[in-house]
Amino acid sequence: MGTVIIFALVTLLALIGTITAFKNKNPMGIIFGLITLGVFGWFTVMTVIHSGYPGTI
């Protein structure tokens, strides 16, 4: 369950960073933000599907 929470927090922070990069018109920030959002978003979704939320014992 801890892994889901950590992945979800990183995903939310990546989303906030990407939005901020769009507002500041920062291309490198947009690129890295979208990559991070995609990777950690995928990890979050797949961890929830595989382990469930809350985690099974």
N, C-alpha and C positions, 0 to 999 in steps of 0.2 A: 504494500500500500504506500510505503514511503517513496518508492520509485515513481509511482503515478503522480504524487504530489509534486515532487521535484521536477519531473518532466513538464507538468502543467504550468508550474511557475516560470520555468525557462521559456516555455512557449508564449506565455502572456508577456513576459519582458521583451521577447523578440518582436512580438506584435507592436508593442509600444515603441520600441526602437525603430522599427520599420516605418511606422506612421510619422515619427519625428523626423526621420531621414527624408521622407517625402515632403514634409513641410519645409525643411531646410534645403531641399533640392540637392541632396548629397548622394551622388550616384554609387559610390563605394558602400556607403551605409545602406542604401536600398538593396544592393546586390547581396551583401553579407547578411542583412536582416532577413531577406526572403529565403536565402539558403538555410539559415538557422531556423526560421519559422517552419520551413518545409520538413527539415530533418527531425527536429524535436517535436513538431506537431504529429508527424508520422509515428515516432516512438510513443508519444502519449496515447494516440488512438489505439495502436497495436497492443500496448501494455494493458489498457482498459479492456480490450477485447479478449486478450489471452488470460489475464489474471483476474479481471473483474474489479469492480469498485463497490464496496471495500473488498480487499483481498481475501481470498478463501484460505482457510487454515488447513 
